[in-house]
Each structure stands twice: as structure tokens, then as C-alpha cells.
Amino acid sequence: MLRPRIFAIFLLYISITPLASRAQASSDQPLFPGLGRVSFPISCKAELRSRFESGVAELHSFQYAAAEKAFHDVSEADPRCAMAYWGLAMSAYHQLWEGADEKAVRKGHEYLETARKIGGADERERAYIAALGMVLAGGRSASDGQLLRYSQAMEQISKSYPNDGEARAFYALSLLALPDKGDDLGLRRQVISILNGLSDAQPEHPGAVHYLIHAADTPELAQQGLAAARRYAKIAPDSSHALHMPAHIFVRLGLWQESVDSNQAAAIAAADATQHHLGEAHYQFHAMDFLDYSYLQLGEAGKARQIIADLGKVPGKIPDATTHMRVLFTTRNLLELHHWKEALALAPEGDPRDRQMIFLTRTIAAARTGDARAAQENFRNMKSEFKGDRRDKRAEAHERRIAEAWVDYVKGKHDRALRRMRSAADKQDRDDPGSFGASAREMLADLLLELHRPAAAMAEYEAVLKIVPNRFNALYGAAAAAEMSGDAGKAKSYYSRLRENCAPQADREELQRAKIVAAGSE
């Protein structure tokens, strides 16, 4: 049975779209208005256009299983509809997730070959089919050059057919999917400009707001994505991903309660879609990831722990993926809450990446409890797990620096520890530290505080808060640094901000100290 508050939130999201508009639409509207509104004329049977457009709308919200079903329905009803097979091929190509990997290329290529053999009825349809062929040709993962050529082809279609909103949307998405973006911020701003124009022309277009959120998902641009974030769930309330996606911006801006509300609704919708074979467990896992982190920032440690317990209830879950999410949430929670003894008791499990996260957490915990031998041992175990981990070597180097810094610290090599951690922080800042855990910059501040250098620690905590506003540990750390330096006014200010940022029912232990100081008892 759904918990009353969560169910109420879900009903709120669904009720945003008026009931009258949720009735079955006429032939010039989407079949499912809860997915937004797209316009994609095709040469197939006229009565199938609405179903085809519902598939396109599902594509724009990354509901790939539902999109595939819609296009399959169209192909069954009209086997000579080339664009139905284009849609099936697009459903296999998850541009911002797995990308054009071998599995996607193999599956999508078969559908696209069928589309080619049938042939588009006009030049526009043939252009769409040919463009996608640049990515899905052959049986191997697409090269960077293929992705670029696809993007250039979509750009040309958008220029040739300036009133085709789908061409503009898919062109913008193709830019975000380019592997080497060079001037990343410049490209993101270009995408935002394209999509703002599309939203002006088609206010209910789901791709316009969805892809804009992705483009603005950086510390520098997040504010530009806030309006889109607050519109997306209203445009496409029947999509679990549309209910979740605004949280990318909410987390960037420290709007924790909005993130919680968004992801509670998304988790319910994702579970329902999976149970109806229109989604997969990862949609719900992704929402739970945001919920776990957002609860921690609201000071609700008990609710964060409950998210871990609820992993076993996710429909369609796969054991390995469930283990990975449990390790991810558990290590994050222990680091966030500074529960060092519990962290040291973690048993290794899962794949090399999971075990690496556990040993990194244990290394930090050992250092924070002053156990140099345990820190060194766990660091050695962490390094051994890298041998079986095929992740980005840059991520490996980053985590190695963090672990080495903590080992140096507990061994008394404080200056070297600070140099290593500062190096890790500077590199992480350039790569975007994200918003889902203690960054190297925050750990640098923690180190400085441990070494009784409050002024330097304060500068680093405040730097963290510029990137991740309202982050619990950074606010608390800044308050503690102000206390240590004797600045009672500043300490009270930060403790007050922390309490205001937290939920009324917050239960994190640190809030007791914040309550005392903010009340002026000391």
C-alpha cells in the first residue's frame, strides 16, 4: 500500500494536467496528453499518427520501453510505415545513457534496415532515416566521428525544415551526446538557446524542457534550467522520468524539498511502469538515489536509511544492480553522517567498483578514527580492486588521491596530505564535482579543520557552498570553523541557515549543536 503522503504527491503531479485534456485526443494531438505535445507528420495511415506521436513523446522523456511499444503498434497496423521502424531504431539508441554501444547499434541497425528497404515517402522522412544510419551503421559501437556526422545531419534537417520542432529537439539532443564537447559551457549555452526557441514555439514540447535541464545541469548554468525544471512535470506527468528529471536542477541549487517531492512521485510512477512492462528498475533506482541524498541534506537520516531498506521492494530489480545501489547508498550515508565505526565494519561485496567504494570509505573512516594501520591496509585493498575495474582512469586517479591524502594525514604527514587533497579538489572542480557526496574540496576543508586551521577551512567550506548551495555538511563545517576561530556571530548565522535548510522532522545529530548555538545559548 502506498504511503498517504507519497500517494498525495503523486496525485498532485498527475492532476496538474486538466482532466479534460487527458481524454483521448483528436488526430492532430498526441494520444496521451500526459506526455506533452509533439507534431510529427508522417506518410503512414492517418489514423496512426497520434500513436506514432505518442512514441516520439515517450522518446523525448527517455521512456524507451513505452516508446518501443508505441512504434511496434504502428508497424503492426501499417507494415509499410518506414518511420515506425525509424522510431523502433531510435528506441534502441539511448543517447545520453549507453549511447551507440554495440547492443544499441545491433538492435537499431536491424530496424533501420527495414526502414531503408521500405523507403520514406518524402525527402524529410528519408533524411531522418539517413541521419540515424550514420550512427547505427555496422555492428559495432559508433565512433566519435559517426556521432558528429549524425549531429551535423540533424542540424541540416532542422535548417531545411525550420518549422519541424522534432528536428530541432533531436539536433539539440545530439549536441549533448557528443563525446568530446571541447567548449562544454559554450555548447551547453547553444543547446539552451535552441531549446528556449523551441519552447517559445511549442510550449508543451517535452523534449524542449527535458534536454534543457540536461544542458543546464552544471553549477554555472543550473539557474537557467529552473524554469524548465518546474514546467517539465506539468508537461509530461505520465512519465516517471519527467517527474524525476527536474531534481537534477533542484539538487544543483540546493532545493532539497523540491527534489524530494519530485523523486517521491517519480519512484511511484517508475514502479507502476515497470509492473506494466513499460519501464525498468533503473528508473526507480535513479529516483531513490536522489531521494537518499536529498534526505541527508534535509537532515532526515532515518528516511535516508529507509531508502536503503526499500531497495529490496523495487519491482524488476536485478541482483547485481541492487547490490550496487545498496553499496552506493550505504557508503554515501556513512561518509555523510561521519559514522566511522559502522564504515569500518562494512564487509566487501559486489563487483570491483562496489568493493572499491567500500575500501575507499573504510580508508577514510580509519584515518578519521586515527588508525593508521587500518587506513593503509584498506588503501592497499582499494588499489587492488582497481585492477578489475574498467572505469575511466581519471576517476580512478581522483579517488586514489583522496585516499592517499587521508593516509598521509593519519600518518602525520599533514602538509603532504593537504597538497594531495588540494590537487584532487582542483582537478575535481574542473571536471564538475557534482552534487552527490562529499567532494574533495569539502574533505580539504575537513582536513584543515582537523588541523585547527579554521580560517583556511572556512574558505574551503564557503567555496563548496558556491558550487552546492545549502549542502548540510558544508554549512555545518562553516559554522564549526567560525566557532573555532572565535567568530560567534558567523557561527550563529551558519547554524541558523542549517536549521532553516532542514525539514521540521530532521533527526541528524549535528542539529542539536546547531539548535543550541543558533538560539544564542552560548
C-alpha positions as CSV (number, residue, x, y, z in Angstrom):
1,M,0.0,0.0,0.0
2,L,1.3,3.5,-0.9
3,R,2.2,5.8,2.0
4,P,-0.5,8.5,2.2
5,R,1.9,11.5,1.7
6,I,3.7,10.0,-1.2
7,F,0.4,9.0,-2.9
8,A,-0.9,12.5,-2.4
9,I,2.2,13.9,-4.1
10,F,1.7,11.6,-7.0
11,L,-1.9,12.6,-7.4
12,L,-0.8,16.3,-7.3
13,Y,1.6,15.7,-10.2
14,I,-1.0,13.8,-12.2
15,S,-3.7,16.4,-11.5
16,I,-1.6,19.2,-12.9
17,T,-2.9,18.4,-16.4
18,P,-6.7,19.1,-16.6
19,L,-8.9,16.1,-16.8
20,A,-10.5,17.2,-20.0
21,S,-7.1,17.4,-21.7
22,R,-6.3,13.9,-20.6
23,A,-9.2,12.4,-22.7
24,Q,-8.2,10.7,-25.9
25,A,-7.1,13.3,-28.3
26,S,-8.1,14.1,-31.9
27,S,-5.9,13.1,-34.8
28,D,-3.8,16.3,-34.6
29,Q,-2.9,15.8,-30.9
30,P,-0.9,13.2,-29.0
31,L,-2.9,10.1,-28.0
32,F,-1.6,10.6,-24.4
33,P,-1.6,14.3,-23.4
34,G,0.1,13.4,-20.2
35,L,3.3,13.0,-22.2
36,G,3.3,16.5,-23.7
37,R,2.6,17.7,-27.2
38,V,4.6,16.9,-30.3
39,S,3.9,17.4,-34.0
40,F,5.5,14.8,-36.3
41,P,3.6,14.4,-39.6
42,I,4.3,11.0,-41.3
43,S,3.1,9.4,-44.6
44,C,1.7,6.3,-42.9
45,K,-2.0,5.7,-42.3
46,A,-3.6,8.9,-41.0
47,E,-5.3,7.2,-38.0
48,L,-1.8,6.0,-36.7
49,R,-0.3,9.5,-36.5
50,S,-1.4,10.0,-32.9
51,R,0.0,6.7,-31.8
52,F,3.3,7.5,-33.6
53,E,3.5,10.9,-31.9
54,S,2.9,9.3,-28.5
55,G,6.0,7.2,-29.2
56,V,8.0,10.3,-30.1
57,A,6.8,11.9,-26.9
58,E,8.0,8.9,-25.0
59,L,11.4,9.1,-26.7
60,H,11.7,12.7,-25.5
61,S,11.2,11.6,-21.9
62,F,13.6,8.6,-22.3
63,Q,10.7,6.1,-21.7
64,Y,12.3,3.8,-24.2
65,A,10.2,0.6,-23.5
66,A,7.0,2.6,-23.8
67,A,8.2,4.3,-27.0
68,E,9.2,0.9,-28.5
69,K,5.7,-0.4,-27.8
70,A,4.1,2.6,-29.5
71,F,6.2,2.2,-32.6
72,H,5.7,-1.5,-32.7
73,D,1.9,-0.9,-32.6
74,V,2.3,1.4,-35.6
75,S,4.4,-1.1,-37.5
76,E,1.9,-3.9,-36.8
77,A,-1.0,-1.7,-38.0
78,D,0.9,-0.4,-41.1
79,P,3.9,-2.7,-42.0
80,R,4.8,-0.3,-44.9
81,C,5.3,2.6,-42.5
82,A,9.0,3.3,-42.7
83,M,9.0,5.8,-39.9
84,A,7.6,3.3,-37.5
85,Y,10.9,1.4,-37.9
86,W,12.9,4.6,-37.6
87,G,11.1,5.0,-34.3
88,L,12.0,1.5,-33.2
89,A,15.6,2.1,-34.1
90,M,15.6,5.4,-32.1
91,S,14.1,3.5,-29.1
92,A,17.3,1.3,-29.1
93,Y,19.6,4.3,-29.1
94,H,19.8,5.8,-25.6
95,Q,21.9,8.8,-26.5
96,L,22.7,10.1,-23.0
97,W,22.8,6.7,-21.3
98,E,24.6,3.8,-23.0
99,G,24.9,5.8,-26.3
100,A,25.5,4.0,-29.5
101,D,27.1,0.9,-27.9
102,E,27.3,-2.4,-29.7
103,K,24.0,-3.6,-28.3
104,A,22.1,-0.5,-29.4
105,V,23.8,-0.5,-32.8
106,R,23.0,-4.2,-33.4
107,K,19.3,-3.8,-32.5
108,G,18.8,-0.4,-34.0
109,H,20.5,-1.4,-37.3
110,E,18.0,-4.2,-38.0
111,Y,15.1,-1.8,-37.6
112,L,16.7,0.9,-39.7
113,E,17.5,-1.5,-42.5
114,T,13.8,-2.3,-42.7
115,A,13.0,1.4,-42.8
116,R,15.5,1.9,-45.6
117,K,14.1,-1.0,-47.6
118,I,10.6,0.4,-47.3
119,G,11.8,3.9,-48.0
120,G,10.5,7.1,-46.7
121,A,7.6,8.6,-48.7
122,D,9.2,12.1,-48.9
123,E,12.6,13.7,-48.6
124,R,12.1,14.7,-45.0
125,E,11.4,11.1,-43.9
126,R,14.4,9.8,-45.9
127,A,16.6,12.5,-44.3
128,Y,15.6,11.3,-40.8
129,I,16.3,7.7,-41.7
130,A,19.7,8.5,-43.4
131,A,20.8,10.6,-40.5
132,L,20.2,7.8,-37.9
133,G,22.0,5.5,-40.2
134,M,25.2,7.4,-39.6
135,V,25.1,6.2,-36.0
136,L,23.6,2.7,-36.4
137,A,25.5,1.6,-39.5
138,G,27.5,-1.6,-39.0
139,G,27.5,-3.9,-36.0
140,R,29.9,-2.1,-33.7
141,S,29.8,0.8,-31.3
142,A,29.6,4.1,-33.1
143,S,32.8,6.1,-33.4
144,D,33.1,9.8,-32.3
145,G,33.1,10.7,-36.0
146,Q,29.8,8.9,-36.6
147,L,28.2,10.8,-33.7
148,L,29.4,14.1,-35.0
149,R,28.1,13.3,-38.5
150,Y,24.7,12.4,-37.1
151,S,24.6,15.7,-35.2
152,Q,25.5,17.6,-38.4
153,A,22.8,15.7,-40.3
154,M,20.2,16.7,-37.7
155,E,21.4,20.3,-37.9
156,Q,20.8,20.2,-41.6
157,I,17.3,18.8,-41.2
158,S,16.5,21.5,-38.7
159,K,17.6,24.1,-41.2
160,S,15.8,22.5,-44.1
161,Y,12.6,22.2,-42.2
162,P,12.6,25.2,-39.8
163,N,9.0,24.5,-38.6
164,D,9.9,21.0,-37.6
165,G,10.2,21.1,-33.9
166,E,11.3,17.5,-33.7
167,A,14.3,18.2,-35.8
168,R,15.4,21.0,-33.5
169,A,14.8,18.8,-30.4
170,F,16.8,15.8,-31.8
171,Y,19.5,18.1,-33.0
172,A,19.9,19.6,-29.5
173,L,20.0,16.2,-28.0
174,S,22.7,15.1,-30.5
175,L,24.9,18.0,-29.4
176,L,24.6,16.9,-25.8
177,A,25.6,13.4,-26.8
178,L,28.8,14.4,-28.5
179,P,31.7,12.7,-26.7
180,D,34.2,15.5,-26.8
181,K,32.4,18.7,-26.3
182,G,35.5,21.0,-26.3
183,D,34.0,24.2,-25.1
184,D,31.5,22.4,-22.9
185,L,29.8,25.5,-21.4
186,G,29.6,27.2,-24.9
187,L,28.0,24.1,-26.4
188,R,25.5,23.9,-23.4
189,R,24.6,27.5,-23.9
190,Q,24.0,26.8,-27.6
191,V,21.7,23.9,-26.7
192,I,19.8,26.1,-24.2
193,S,19.3,28.8,-26.9
194,I,17.9,26.2,-29.4
195,L,15.6,24.8,-26.8
196,N,14.3,28.1,-25.5
197,G,13.3,28.9,-29.0
198,L,11.5,25.6,-29.4
199,S,9.7,26.1,-26.1
200,D,8.6,29.5,-27.3
201,A,7.1,28.0,-30.4
202,Q,5.8,24.8,-28.8
203,P,5.2,25.5,-25.1
204,E,4.2,21.9,-24.3
205,H,7.0,20.1,-26.1
206,P,8.6,17.6,-23.6
207,G,12.0,17.4,-25.3
208,A,12.5,21.2,-25.2
209,V,12.4,21.3,-21.4
210,H,13.9,17.8,-20.8
211,Y,17.0,18.4,-22.9
212,L,17.3,22.0,-21.5
213,I,17.6,20.5,-18.0
214,H,20.4,18.3,-19.2
215,A,22.1,21.2,-20.8
216,A,21.8,23.3,-17.6
217,D,23.0,20.5,-15.3
218,T,26.2,22.2,-14.2
219,P,26.9,24.6,-11.3
220,E,27.4,27.5,-13.7
221,L,24.1,27.1,-15.7
222,A,21.7,25.5,-13.2
223,Q,19.7,28.7,-12.6
224,Q,18.9,28.8,-16.3
225,G,17.3,25.4,-16.0
226,L,15.0,26.2,-13.1
227,A,12.0,27.4,-15.1
228,A,12.2,24.3,-17.3
229,A,12.6,22.1,-14.3
230,R,9.4,23.4,-12.7
231,R,7.5,23.0,-16.0
232,Y,8.6,19.5,-17.1
233,A,6.5,17.5,-14.7
234,K,3.4,19.6,-15.6
235,I,4.0,19.0,-19.3
236,A,4.6,15.2,-19.0
237,P,3.1,14.0,-15.7
238,D,2.6,10.4,-17.1
239,S,6.4,9.9,-17.5
240,S,8.3,8.8,-14.4
241,H,11.5,10.3,-15.9
242,A,9.7,13.6,-16.4
243,L,8.7,13.6,-12.7
244,H,12.3,12.9,-11.7
245,M,14.3,15.0,-14.1
246,P,13.6,18.4,-12.5
247,A,15.5,17.1,-9.5
248,H,18.8,17.5,-11.4
249,I,18.3,21.2,-11.2
250,F,16.8,21.2,-7.7
251,V,19.9,19.4,-6.4
252,R,22.2,21.7,-8.1
253,L,20.5,24.7,-6.5
254,G,20.1,23.1,-3.1
255,L,16.3,23.0,-3.3
256,W,16.1,19.8,-1.3
257,Q,12.4,19.6,-0.6
258,E,11.5,20.1,-4.2
259,S,13.9,17.3,-5.1
260,V,12.2,15.0,-2.5
261,D,8.7,15.8,-3.8
262,S,9.9,15.3,-7.4
263,N,11.5,11.9,-6.8
264,Q,8.8,10.5,-4.5
265,A,6.4,11.0,-7.4
266,A,8.9,9.6,-9.9
267,A,9.6,6.5,-7.8
268,I,5.9,5.6,-7.6
269,A,5.4,6.2,-11.3
270,A,8.5,4.2,-12.2
271,A,7.4,1.2,-10.1
272,D,4.0,1.3,-11.8
273,A,5.6,1.5,-15.3
274,T,7.8,-1.5,-14.5
275,Q,4.9,-3.6,-13.3
276,H,3.2,-2.9,-16.6
277,H,6.3,-3.8,-18.6
278,L,6.7,-0.2,-19.7
279,G,9.9,0.6,-17.8
280,E,12.8,-1.0,-15.9
281,A,14.0,-0.9,-12.3
282,H,16.8,1.6,-13.0
283,Y,14.2,4.4,-13.3
284,Q,13.1,3.8,-9.7
285,F,16.7,3.3,-8.6
286,H,17.6,6.6,-10.1
287,A,14.8,8.4,-8.2
288,M,15.8,6.6,-5.0
289,D,19.4,7.8,-5.5
290,F,18.2,11.4,-5.5
291,L,15.9,10.8,-2.5
292,D,18.6,9.3,-0.4
293,Y,21.0,12.3,-1.0
294,S,18.2,14.9,-0.6
295,Y,17.0,13.4,2.7
296,L,20.6,13.7,4.0
297,Q,20.7,17.4,3.1
298,L,17.4,17.9,4.8
299,G,18.8,16.3,8.0
300,E,16.5,13.3,7.7
301,A,18.9,10.5,8.3
302,G,16.2,8.0,9.2
303,K,14.5,8.5,5.9
304,A,17.8,8.0,4.1
305,R,18.3,4.7,5.9
306,Q,14.8,3.7,4.9
307,I,15.6,4.2,1.2
308,I,18.3,1.5,1.6
309,A,15.8,-0.8,3.2
310,D,13.3,-0.2,0.4
311,L,15.7,-1.3,-2.4
312,G,14.5,-4.9,-1.9
313,K,10.9,-3.8,-2.8
314,V,11.8,-2.4,-6.2
315,P,9.9,-4.4,-8.9
316,G,12.0,-5.8,-11.7
317,K,15.2,-5.4,-9.7
318,I,18.3,-7.3,-10.9
319,P,20.6,-8.7,-8.1
320,D,23.8,-7.1,-9.2
321,A,22.3,-3.7,-9.8
322,T,20.5,-3.9,-6.4
323,T,23.8,-4.7,-4.7
324,H,25.5,-1.8,-6.4
325,M,22.8,0.7,-5.3
326,R,22.9,-0.6,-1.7
327,V,26.7,-0.2,-1.6
328,L,26.4,3.3,-3.2
329,F,23.8,4.4,-0.7
330,T,25.4,2.8,2.3
331,T,28.9,4.2,1.7
332,R,27.5,7.6,0.9
333,N,25.3,7.7,4.1
334,L,28.1,6.6,6.4
335,L,30.5,9.2,4.9
336,E,27.9,12.0,5.1
337,L,26.9,11.1,8.7
338,H,30.5,10.5,9.8
339,H,29.6,7.1,11.2
340,W,33.2,5.9,11.1
341,K,32.8,2.8,13.2
342,E,30.0,1.5,11.1
343,A,32.0,2.2,8.0
344,L,35.0,0.2,9.3
345,A,32.6,-2.7,9.8
346,L,31.5,-2.8,6.2
347,A,32.1,-6.2,4.5
348,P,33.4,-6.1,0.9
349,E,30.7,-7.2,-1.6
350,G,29.7,-6.8,-5.2
351,D,31.8,-6.2,-8.2
352,P,35.2,-4.4,-8.3
353,R,33.6,-1.0,-8.4
354,D,31.4,-1.8,-5.3
355,R,34.4,-3.2,-3.4
356,Q,36.5,-0.2,-4.3
357,M,33.8,2.2,-2.9
358,I,33.8,0.1,0.3
359,F,37.5,0.2,0.7
360,L,37.7,3.9,0.0
361,T,35.1,4.5,2.7
362,R,36.9,2.3,5.1
363,T,40.2,4.1,4.3
364,I,38.7,7.5,5.2
365,A,36.9,6.1,8.3
366,A,40.2,4.6,9.6
367,A,42.0,7.9,9.0
368,R,39.3,9.8,10.8
369,T,39.5,7.5,13.8
370,G,43.3,7.7,13.9
371,D,44.0,4.1,12.9
372,A,47.0,4.4,10.5
373,R,47.5,0.7,10.1
374,A,43.8,0.1,9.1
375,A,43.9,3.1,6.7
376,Q,47.0,1.8,5.0
377,E,45.6,-1.8,4.7
378,N,42.2,-0.6,3.3
379,F,44.0,1.7,0.8
380,R,46.1,-1.3,-0.4
381,N,42.8,-3.3,-0.9
382,M,41.2,-0.4,-2.7
383,K,44.1,-0.2,-5.2
384,S,43.9,-4.0,-5.8
385,E,40.3,-3.6,-6.8
386,F,41.2,-1.0,-9.5
387,K,42.8,-3.9,-11.4
388,G,39.3,-5.4,-12.1
389,D,37.6,-2.1,-12.6
390,R,37.3,-0.9,-16.2
391,R,36.1,2.6,-15.4
392,D,37.5,5.9,-16.5
393,K,41.1,6.1,-15.4
394,R,40.6,9.7,-14.5
395,A,38.1,8.7,-11.9
396,E,40.5,6.1,-10.5
397,A,43.3,8.7,-10.2
398,H,40.9,11.1,-8.5
399,E,39.8,8.6,-5.8
400,R,43.4,7.4,-5.3
401,R,44.5,11.0,-4.5
402,I,41.7,11.3,-1.9
403,A,42.6,8.1,-0.2
404,E,46.3,8.9,-0.3
405,A,45.6,12.2,1.3
406,W,43.8,10.6,4.2
407,V,46.5,8.0,4.7
408,D,49.1,10.8,4.8
409,Y,47.0,12.7,7.3
410,V,46.7,9.8,9.7
411,K,50.4,9.0,9.4
412,G,51.2,12.6,10.5
413,K,52.3,13.8,7.0
414,H,50.0,16.8,7.2
415,D,51.5,19.1,4.6
416,R,51.6,16.3,2.1
417,A,48.0,15.3,2.9
418,L,46.9,18.9,2.2
419,R,48.8,19.1,-1.0
420,R,47.3,15.9,-2.3
421,M,43.8,16.8,-1.3
422,R,44.1,20.3,-2.8
423,S,45.3,18.8,-6.0
424,A,42.3,16.4,-6.0
425,A,40.0,19.3,-5.3
426,D,41.3,21.4,-8.1
427,K,41.1,18.6,-10.6
428,Q,37.6,17.7,-9.5
429,D,36.4,21.3,-9.7
430,R,37.5,21.4,-13.3
431,D,35.6,18.1,-14.1
432,D,32.5,19.2,-12.1
433,P,32.3,17.6,-8.6
434,G,28.6,17.0,-9.0
435,S,26.2,17.1,-6.1
436,F,26.1,13.6,-4.6
437,G,28.6,13.4,-1.9
438,A,31.5,14.9,0.0
439,S,33.7,16.5,-2.7
440,A,37.5,16.7,-2.4
441,R,37.1,20.4,-1.7
442,E,34.9,19.6,1.3
443,M,37.4,17.0,2.5
444,L,40.1,19.5,2.2
445,A,38.1,21.8,4.5
446,D,37.6,18.9,6.9
447,L,41.3,18.2,6.9
448,L,42.1,21.9,7.7
449,L,39.5,21.9,10.5
450,E,41.1,18.8,12.0
451,L,44.4,20.5,11.8
452,H,42.9,23.6,13.7
453,R,43.2,26.0,10.7
454,P,39.7,27.4,10.9
455,A,40.2,30.4,8.6
456,A,41.5,28.2,5.8
457,A,38.8,25.7,6.4
458,M,36.1,28.4,6.3
459,A,37.4,29.5,2.9
460,E,37.0,26.0,1.5
461,Y,33.6,25.3,3.0
462,E,32.4,28.6,1.5
463,A,33.8,27.5,-1.9
464,V,31.8,24.3,-1.6
465,L,28.6,26.2,-0.9
466,K,29.1,28.2,-4.0
467,I,29.0,25.0,-6.1
468,V,26.5,23.1,-3.9
469,P,24.2,25.6,-2.2
470,N,22.7,24.5,1.1
471,R,24.8,21.4,1.5
472,F,24.4,20.1,5.1
473,N,28.0,19.2,5.9
474,A,29.4,22.4,4.3
475,L,27.0,24.6,6.3
476,Y,27.8,22.7,9.5
477,G,31.5,22.8,8.7
478,A,31.5,26.5,8.1
479,A,29.7,27.0,11.4
480,A,32.2,24.8,13.2
481,A,35.1,26.7,11.6
482,A,33.6,30.0,12.7
483,E,33.3,28.7,16.3
484,M,36.8,27.5,16.3
485,S,38.1,31.0,15.1
486,G,36.0,32.7,17.8
487,D,33.5,34.4,15.5
488,A,30.3,33.7,17.4
489,G,28.2,35.8,15.1
490,K,29.2,34.0,12.0
491,A,28.8,30.6,13.7
492,K,25.3,31.5,14.8
493,S,24.5,32.7,11.2
494,Y,25.6,29.4,9.7
495,Y,23.9,27.2,12.3
496,S,20.7,29.2,11.7
497,R,21.0,28.7,8.0
498,L,21.5,25.0,8.6
499,R,18.4,24.7,10.7
500,E,16.3,26.7,8.2
501,N,17.5,24.4,5.4
502,C,16.4,21.3,7.2
503,A,13.0,19.6,7.4
504,P,11.0,20.2,10.7
505,Q,11.3,16.5,11.4
506,A,15.1,16.4,10.8
507,D,16.9,13.9,13.1
508,R,20.6,14.3,12.3
509,E,22.7,14.5,15.5
510,E,24.5,17.7,14.4
511,L,21.3,19.7,14.6
512,Q,21.4,19.6,18.4
513,R,24.6,21.7,18.3
514,A,23.0,24.0,15.7
515,K,19.9,24.5,17.9
516,I,22.0,25.5,20.9
517,V,24.2,28.0,19.1
518,A,21.5,29.4,16.9
519,A,19.4,30.1,20.0
520,G,22.2,32.1,21.4
521,S,22.6,29.8,24.5
522,E,26.4,30.1,24.3
